[in-house]
Amino acid sequence: MTQIFTSMNQAVGNPITEDDIANYLANSPDFFERHADLLAAVQLSSPHNQRAISLQERQASLLREKIKLLESRIMDMIRNVNDNTLLSDKLLMWARTLFLNTDAAALPQLIADEVADQFHVPQVGIKVWDVAPAFASFDFAQGVSDDAKLFASSLTEPFCGVNTGLEAINWLPKPKAVASLAILPLRSGSVSNLTPAFGLLVLASPDDQRYSSTMGTDFLVRLSELASAALSPLR
């Protein structure tokens, strides 16, 4: 009798919690095999309305939701792959146009025009300095201050952000229409090396979100490196 009272007191002092039940079921996978009728008897609230549904229906509903989520992610991946493929194709077409050009003096404007056309950039400007004497009198080699050249050489990646009145804005046809821009340094080798830049390529948009400080710049880096290589005949 004493043992019975002791057990009852322990049960009252340490009642079984939901965690205890959950742990027991998690560690007793054969429980529902021994009590299969419980699965059919369990009723849960539907997440979509107030009616009661069985445990099997609830599990099926959860699986359907997971499948929809996975399908959505797959479609996003497919869209990203398609977008990247289109972008790569445009980059190759742009590079092909530059390779086919035989007029070195026309290269800067050709680069700007093709960037605007292939990638739908509203305004594109370009300046190149330290060129060979034969090209020093062209517009693309004129009107660049020493400060702008120092700024270009300080860039080890494309600059993206809102219009803050940088000198490069004035190289564009409509400076006042610029809300955001990307400034790409032109230099020999990779964009990130420390060799002095010999030019800047400016991409501008009236959309203040087109070029933001948080955007990825991998594509712009490739654009900068290809443009730099294409401009080598000027130097």
ABEGO torsion letter per residue (X at the ends): XAAAAAAAAAAAABBBBAAAAAAAAAABAAAAAABAAAAAABBBBBAABABBBBAAAAAAAAAAAAAAAAAAAAAAAAAAAAAAAAAAAAAAAAAAAAAABABAAAAAAAAAAAAAAAAGBABBBBBBBGBBAAAAABAAABGBBAAAAAAAAABABBBBEBBAGBAAAAABABAAABABBBBBBBBBEBAABABBBABBBBBBBABAAABBAABBAAAAAAAAAAAAAAAAAAX
